[in-house]
Each structure stands twice: as structure tokens, then as C-alpha cells.
Amino acid sequence: MAAALGALGRAAGREGLLKGLLGGRWAPGGARALAKGKGGKGGKGKGKGAAKGTPGAASQGGDSPDEVPEASAGPDWGGLGEGLGGARQSLARDLAEIRSGRAAPGLLDHLQVLAYGERTPLKGVASVAVRGPRTLGVMVYDPANVKPVMKAIAASGLALNPQEDGEEIVVPVPEPTQEARAAMVKVAAQAAEKARVRIRAERQKIMAAVKALASKDDRKLQEKRAEKEVDGALKEIGALIQEKEKELKEM
């Protein structure tokens, strides 16, 4: 009897153990599913966190907040000074070569020649050299332009009478007359206007840079500075031409 009861107890124990194993907590499939479920949620969370934390993710969505826009270049005051100074120096050289009664290559620099169907500066079709105290020599690059060059010299208003001498045009420079002085004053005025045009071009460039400044106060200050420098250069041009006109009229 005792043996039978013992056998029955052991059988019941095995049956309870089997039910426990098959009940879910210890079932092999259940353990794997539980692990998979936790891992999947954790994986998703981790994946999202990695996506948010990835440095490249922010750059793909737009510009980095650390990027600073490149500052625009300000007015080139050094370039303005060089441009204005160059205009003054060029005018000074032109005026120095306008000598009544003396031969100077610059005497013909202002001439325009009708060559190849269009107006061209004399220096573009010929070279000018001093052949004597009162004589200029003009070498024309293309023989086809000799006649147009002679015509331009004769019409210069400087009382010049060009003469063709072989491959060269000889230009005697006469003694100054009242008419010649007036013509030279006109040439000096043309040289001054050329300098003014150059100065106005420099003003346009610097003003364009000033207007691009972000600050309204900065623009006002820089505009005043630009106007002051340009006005100073124009006054110097005026003084140079007045002095030259006085010199020519008194000779």
C-alpha cells in the first residue's frame, strides 16, 4: 500500500512539473519570444537614439548651426587711392608734354584716326618719336593708314603740317602763335576731362561697394569718406588744368 502511494505521488509530481514547464514561463518558445520582444523594443529605441545622435543626420536636414556666413568684402580704399592717384599722374604727364613750340610725343596722343572703318587712337596705329627740338616723326604700322594719320594730324587744331617722308611722317612743330596757344589750351582741357572721367569711374566702383554694406550707419560714414577723397582728387585736377592754361596763354 505504501509503495503504491509513493508511486502515485511521484507520478503526480512529474505531472505537475510537466504542466509547469508547458504553462508558458519555462516553455522554450516562450523564453525566446520574451527575449525577442524585449530585444526588439530595445533595438528600436536604440536605433532611434542612434539616428538622433548621428552627426551626419543633422547635416542632411540643413546647414549646421555652427556655420557662419562669409562676410562680404568691404570697400577697397587702397584701390580707390591708386585709381585717383593714377588719374592725377596721367594728367600731369599729359600736360607736361603740351609745350608750345617744342616737340613732344604726347602732343599727338589725343588724336583719333579713322582706320579700318572706325575711330582709333593714334597710338594704336602708329608710334611717335622726337626727331629734333621742333620735329616729330610718326611711324605708321600699316602703310594703308598713312593718309588717314596725316589727315588726323592736319586736323588736330595745333597748326601742324605733316609731310610724308618715305616710311615716316615728319611733323614740324611751329613757333607758337595765338591760334596755336588756343589749340593747346583745348588739348589740355581734353586731357583734364579724360582724368575726370577716370575719377568718376573710380567713384562708381567704391560707391557700389559702400552700398553693399549691411549697416546703414557704416554706409553713411563710408559714403562721406568716398566723397571727400573723390572731391579732393577733382580739385587737384582743376588746379593742374588752371595752372597749365595760364602757362600756355602767357607764352
C-alpha positions as CSV (number, residue, x, y, z in Angstrom):
1,M,0.0,0.0,0.0
2,A,2.7,2.4,1.0
3,A,4.6,1.5,-2.2
4,A,1.5,2.2,-4.3
5,L,1.0,5.6,-2.6
6,G,4.7,6.5,-3.2
7,A,4.4,5.6,-6.8
8,L,1.3,7.7,-7.2
9,G,2.9,10.7,-5.5
10,R,5.9,10.5,-7.8
11,A,3.6,10.4,-10.8
12,A,1.7,13.4,-9.6
13,G,4.9,15.3,-9.1
14,R,6.1,14.6,-12.6
15,E,2.7,15.6,-13.9
16,G,2.8,18.9,-12.0
17,L,6.3,19.6,-13.2
18,L,5.3,18.9,-16.8
19,K,2.3,21.3,-16.5
20,G,4.6,23.9,-15.1
21,L,7.0,23.6,-18.0
22,L,4.3,23.7,-20.5
23,G,2.5,26.5,-18.8
24,G,4.4,29.3,-20.5
25,R,7.1,30.7,-18.3
26,W,9.6,27.9,-18.9
27,A,8.5,26.9,-22.3
28,P,11.5,27.2,-24.7
29,G,9.4,29.1,-27.3
30,G,8.0,31.4,-24.6
31,A,11.5,32.3,-23.3
32,R,12.7,33.0,-26.8
33,A,9.6,35.2,-27.6
34,L,10.1,37.1,-24.4
35,A,13.7,37.8,-25.2
36,K,12.9,38.7,-28.7
37,G,10.1,41.1,-27.6
38,K,12.4,42.9,-25.2
39,G,15.3,43.0,-27.6
40,G,13.1,44.3,-30.4
41,K,11.8,47.2,-28.3
42,G,15.2,47.9,-27.1
43,G,16.6,47.6,-30.6
44,K,14.0,50.1,-31.9
45,G,14.8,52.5,-29.1
46,K,18.4,52.2,-29.6
47,G,18.1,52.6,-33.4
48,K,16.1,55.8,-32.9
49,G,18.7,57.1,-30.4
50,A,21.5,56.4,-32.9
51,A,19.6,58.1,-35.7
52,K,19.2,61.2,-33.5
53,G,22.7,61.1,-32.2
54,T,24.4,60.6,-35.6
55,P,26.4,63.7,-36.6
56,G,25.5,63.3,-40.3
57,A,21.8,63.3,-39.6
58,A,21.7,67.0,-38.7
59,S,23.8,68.0,-41.7
60,Q,21.4,66.1,-44.0
61,G,18.4,68.1,-42.8
62,G,20.1,71.5,-43.4
63,D,23.0,73.7,-42.7
64,S,24.9,73.2,-39.5
65,P,24.1,75.8,-36.8
66,D,27.8,76.3,-36.3
67,E,28.3,77.6,-39.9
68,V,28.9,81.3,-40.1
69,P,28.1,83.1,-43.4
70,E,31.1,84.5,-45.2
71,A,31.4,88.3,-44.7
72,S,31.2,90.4,-47.9
73,A,34.3,92.3,-48.8
74,G,34.3,95.9,-47.8
75,P,35.2,99.0,-49.9
76,D,38.7,98.8,-51.4
77,W,40.1,102.1,-50.2
78,G,43.6,101.2,-51.3
79,G,42.3,100.6,-54.8
80,L,40.5,103.9,-54.8
81,G,43.6,105.7,-53.7
82,E,45.6,104.1,-56.5
83,G,43.0,104.9,-59.1
84,L,42.7,108.6,-58.1
85,G,46.5,108.9,-57.9
86,G,46.9,107.3,-61.3
87,A,44.4,109.8,-62.8
88,R,46.3,112.7,-61.4
89,Q,49.7,111.4,-62.5
90,S,48.5,110.6,-66.0
91,L,47.1,114.1,-66.4
92,A,50.3,115.7,-65.1
93,R,52.3,113.7,-67.7
94,D,49.9,114.8,-70.5
95,L,50.1,118.4,-69.5
96,A,53.9,118.3,-69.2
97,E,54.1,117.2,-72.8
98,I,52.0,120.1,-74.1
99,R,54.8,122.5,-74.8
100,S,54.2,125.4,-77.1
101,G,56.9,125.5,-79.7
102,R,58.6,122.3,-78.5
103,A,58.3,118.8,-80.0
104,A,56.9,116.2,-77.6
105,P,55.3,112.8,-78.4
106,G,52.4,113.5,-76.1
107,L,51.4,116.4,-78.4
108,L,49.6,113.9,-80.6
109,D,48.3,111.5,-78.0
110,H,44.7,112.8,-78.1
111,L,44.3,112.3,-81.9
112,Q,41.8,109.8,-83.3
113,V,42.4,108.2,-86.7
114,L,39.8,106.8,-89.0
115,A,41.4,103.4,-89.6
116,Y,39.7,100.2,-90.8
117,G,36.4,101.9,-90.8
118,E,36.4,103.1,-87.2
119,R,37.9,105.8,-84.9
120,T,41.1,104.5,-83.3
121,P,43.6,106.3,-81.0
122,L,46.8,107.3,-82.9
123,K,48.9,105.2,-80.6
124,G,47.0,102.1,-81.8
125,V,48.2,102.6,-85.5
126,A,51.5,104.4,-85.2
127,S,54.3,105.4,-82.9
128,V,55.6,108.9,-82.3
129,A,59.2,109.9,-81.6
130,V,61.1,113.2,-81.3
131,R,63.4,113.8,-84.3
132,G,64.6,117.3,-83.2
133,P,63.7,120.2,-80.9
134,R,60.9,121.2,-83.3
135,T,60.3,117.9,-85.2
136,L,58.2,114.8,-84.6
137,G,58.5,111.6,-86.5
138,V,55.4,109.3,-86.9
139,M,55.9,105.7,-87.9
140,V,52.7,104.1,-89.2
141,Y,52.4,100.4,-88.7
142,D,50.3,99.7,-91.8
143,P,51.1,101.7,-95.0
144,A,47.3,101.8,-95.7
145,N,46.8,104.1,-92.7
146,V,49.5,106.7,-93.7
147,K,47.0,109.0,-95.3
148,P,44.4,108.8,-92.5
149,V,47.1,109.6,-90.0
150,M,48.3,112.6,-91.9
151,K,44.7,113.8,-92.2
152,A,44.2,113.5,-88.4
153,I,47.4,115.4,-87.6
154,A,46.5,118.2,-90.0
155,A,43.0,118.5,-88.4
156,S,44.4,118.4,-84.8
157,G,44.0,122.2,-84.4
158,L,47.6,122.6,-83.5
159,A,48.6,124.3,-86.7
160,L,50.7,121.2,-87.7
161,N,51.6,120.5,-91.3
162,P,52.6,116.8,-91.6
163,Q,54.8,115.7,-94.5
164,E,55.3,112.2,-95.8
165,D,59.0,111.2,-96.0
166,G,59.4,107.6,-97.2
167,E,58.1,105.3,-94.5
168,E,57.8,108.1,-91.9
169,I,55.6,111.1,-91.5
170,V,57.6,114.2,-90.4
171,V,55.7,116.8,-88.3
172,P,57.4,120.2,-87.9
173,V,56.2,122.0,-84.7
174,P,55.9,125.7,-85.5
175,E,56.6,128.7,-83.3
176,P,53.7,129.4,-81.0
177,T,51.0,131.7,-82.3
178,Q,47.9,132.9,-80.6
179,E,45.9,130.3,-82.6
180,A,48.4,127.6,-81.6
181,R,48.2,128.6,-77.9
182,A,44.4,128.4,-78.0
183,A,44.6,125.0,-79.6
184,M,46.9,123.7,-76.9
185,V,44.6,125.0,-74.2
186,K,41.9,123.0,-75.8
187,V,44.1,119.9,-75.8
188,A,44.9,120.4,-72.2
189,A,41.2,120.7,-71.4
190,Q,40.6,117.4,-73.2
191,A,43.3,115.7,-71.1
192,A,41.7,117.1,-67.9
193,E,38.3,115.7,-68.9
194,K,39.8,112.3,-69.5
195,A,41.2,112.4,-66.0
196,R,37.8,113.4,-64.6
197,V,36.1,110.5,-66.4
198,R,38.6,108.1,-64.8
199,I,37.9,109.6,-61.4
200,R,34.2,109.3,-61.8
201,A,34.6,105.6,-62.8
202,E,36.6,105.1,-59.5
203,R,33.8,106.8,-57.6
204,Q,31.2,104.4,-59.1
205,K,33.3,101.4,-58.1
206,I,33.8,102.4,-54.5
207,M,30.2,103.6,-54.1
208,A,28.9,100.2,-55.3
209,A,31.0,98.5,-52.5
210,V,29.7,101.0,-49.9
211,K,26.1,100.4,-50.8
212,A,26.6,96.7,-50.2
213,L,27.4,97.3,-46.5
214,A,24.8,95.9,-44.1
215,S,24.9,98.7,-41.6
216,K,23.1,101.9,-42.5
217,D,25.5,103.9,-40.2
218,D,28.5,102.3,-41.9
219,R,27.2,103.2,-45.3
220,K,26.8,106.9,-44.3
221,L,30.3,107.1,-42.9
222,Q,31.9,105.4,-45.8
223,E,29.9,107.5,-48.3
224,K,31.3,110.6,-46.7
225,R,34.8,109.3,-46.8
226,A,34.5,108.3,-50.5
227,E,33.0,111.7,-51.5
228,K,35.8,113.5,-49.6
229,E,38.6,111.6,-51.4
230,V,36.9,112.0,-54.8
231,D,36.3,115.7,-54.3
232,G,39.9,116.2,-53.3
233,A,41.1,114.5,-56.5
234,L,38.8,116.6,-58.6
235,K,40.1,119.8,-57.0
236,E,43.6,118.8,-57.8
237,I,42.7,118.1,-61.4
238,G,41.1,121.6,-61.6
239,A,44.3,123.2,-60.1
240,L,46.5,121.4,-62.6
241,I,44.5,122.5,-65.7
242,Q,44.2,126.1,-64.4
243,E,48.0,126.3,-64.0
244,K,48.6,124.8,-67.5
245,E,46.1,127.2,-69.2
246,K,47.7,130.2,-67.5
247,E,51.2,129.0,-68.7
248,L,50.0,128.5,-72.3
249,K,48.3,131.8,-72.5
250,E,51.3,133.7,-71.2
251,M,53.9,132.2,-73.5
